[in-house]
């Protein structure tokens, strides 16, 4: 993997949940957050949760599209799509 390469992932956010969790269905990462979507708190928490789940620093995760909606696209810096899929697979239903 070359430095500067990045992976992209579609995300569906579920704010105001009773507990935080993530689920990878093979195409979309579903993220349940306890925080409300107010003043960017849900976006900030989304970045933290995804970074922790994938084992990377928060600074490597950025929201590319969907800042104000529940459907988003994230860019993960210095990671291939294949590596990201492998790391997210542990959060699937299988």
C-alpha positions as CSV (number, residue, x, y, z in Angstrom):
1,X,0.0,0.0,0.0
2,X,1.3,3.4,-0.9
3,X,1.2,6.3,1.5
4,X,-1.5,8.7,0.4
5,X,-3.9,5.9,-0.7
6,X,-7.3,6.0,0.8
7,X,-10.4,3.8,1.2
8,X,-14.0,5.0,0.9
9,X,-17.0,3.5,2.7
10,X,-20.7,4.3,2.7
11,X,-22.1,4.9,6.2
12,X,-25.7,5.0,7.5
13,X,-25.8,6.8,10.9
14,X,-28.5,6.0,13.5
15,X,-28.3,8.9,16.1
16,X,-30.0,8.9,19.5
17,X,-29.7,5.2,20.0
18,X,-29.8,3.5,23.4
19,X,-26.2,2.2,22.9
20,X,-23.4,2.6,20.4
21,X,-22.5,-0.2,18.0
22,X,-21.5,-0.8,14.4
23,X,-22.5,-3.4,11.8
24,X,-20.9,-4.0,8.4
25,X,-23.3,-5.6,5.9
26,X,-20.6,-5.9,3.2
27,X,-21.6,-2.6,1.4
28,X,-22.6,-0.1,4.1
29,X,-21.4,0.5,7.6
30,X,-24.3,1.1,10.0
31,X,-23.3,3.1,13.0
32,X,-25.6,3.6,16.0
33,X,-24.7,6.6,18.2
34,X,-26.0,7.7,21.5
35,X,-25.5,11.4,20.7
36,X,-28.1,13.6,18.9
37,X,-27.3,15.1,15.5
38,X,-26.9,18.6,16.9
39,X,-24.0,21.0,16.5
40,X,-21.9,18.4,14.7
41,X,-21.7,16.1,17.8
42,X,-22.9,13.1,15.9
43,X,-20.4,13.6,13.1
44,X,-17.6,14.0,15.6
45,X,-18.6,10.9,17.5
46,X,-19.0,9.0,14.2
47,X,-15.4,9.7,13.3
48,X,-14.2,8.6,16.8
49,X,-16.3,5.3,16.7
50,X,-15.1,4.4,13.2
51,X,-11.5,5.2,13.9
52,X,-11.6,3.0,17.1
53,X,-13.3,0.1,15.3
54,X,-10.8,0.1,12.5
55,X,-7.8,0.7,14.7
56,X,-6.5,4.0,13.3
57,X,-6.2,7.6,14.6
58,X,-9.2,9.9,14.3
59,X,-7.3,12.2,12.0
60,X,-7.3,9.5,9.3
61,X,-11.1,9.5,9.0
62,X,-12.9,12.3,7.2
63,X,-16.5,12.8,6.1
64,X,-16.5,13.3,2.3
65,X,-20.3,13.7,1.7
66,X,-23.4,13.8,3.9
67,X,-22.4,16.2,6.6
68,X,-26.0,17.0,7.4
69,X,-27.7,13.7,6.6
70,X,-27.8,10.2,7.9
71,X,-26.2,8.7,4.7
72,X,-22.5,9.6,4.5
73,X,-19.3,8.6,2.7
74,X,-16.1,8.4,4.7
75,X,-12.6,8.5,3.5
76,X,-10.0,6.5,5.5
77,X,-6.5,7.7,4.8
78,X,-3.5,5.4,4.2
79,X,-5.7,2.3,3.9
80,X,-6.9,0.2,1.0
81,X,-10.5,-0.8,0.4
82,X,-9.5,-4.4,0.9
83,X,-7.8,-3.8,4.3
84,X,-10.8,-1.7,5.4
85,X,-13.2,-4.5,4.4
86,X,-11.1,-7.0,6.4
87,X,-11.1,-4.8,9.5
88,X,-14.9,-4.2,9.3
89,X,-15.7,-7.9,8.6
90,X,-15.5,-8.6,12.4
91,X,-18.5,-6.3,12.8
92,X,-20.8,-8.2,10.4
93,X,-23.6,-10.6,11.1
94,X,-21.8,-13.6,9.6
